[in-house]
Amino acid sequence: MAAGTAAEAQLPKDERLRCWERDQAQLKADVIELDTEEWQSNPSFAGLERVGGVDLSYVKGDDTSACASLVVLSYPELEVLYEDCRMVVVNAPYVAGFLAFREAPFLVEAVQRLEQHQPGLRPQVLLVDGNGILHHRGFGIACHLGVLTGLPCIGVAKNLLQVDGLANDELHKEQIRELQAGGDTFPLSSTSGRILGMALRSHAKSTKPVYVSVGHKMSLQSAVSLVHSCCWYRVPEPIRQ
């Protein structure tokens, strides 16, 4: 199933949203929130050799021109093995909660190009600049990419998505201040008490956390540990690169 077709993007708004909600619900049923790979069971991630990062960056002042990027780094050295950066035209409108229908098709295509031309460099996990199950309907862009590519995926966001009782209020700011060292975390709990992700002080010199959530085929504990191990600065290297 595609992440969103060009035809859907041209539909009237109400009809388009109904299509997107339907597609999102169908894809969400395939999300796996557990470790599925052998390397995930080892505290040092022995067997993990390639970590990917994806992002879509917009030209300043233009919300239709963007650069879709996929970078693959060696692990644990974090040396760049592969880069694919292409300018794309983004036609689907931005709708809160449906970012993947706007951006994911270009990132899926980047993964497909890699699999076609350099299959030996296929990443074993993708770090996504965005959210996973920390989302309005529990299915952010990291989940979307994970299900469509079949790869383990982790959402790593720079800002807190304020959903399901989560708020960037004084309590949240106090919790951030209590993160003393690199690797310190606190859970992001929904109104119902479900943990949707973790705030992670990713580097000792960074006072702002990143927000880690499960995308696909990865437990939250493993996701947080891997993201921290990829941080030389606040943003993990696969996404920073």
Disulfide bonds with the S-S distance in Angstrom:
none
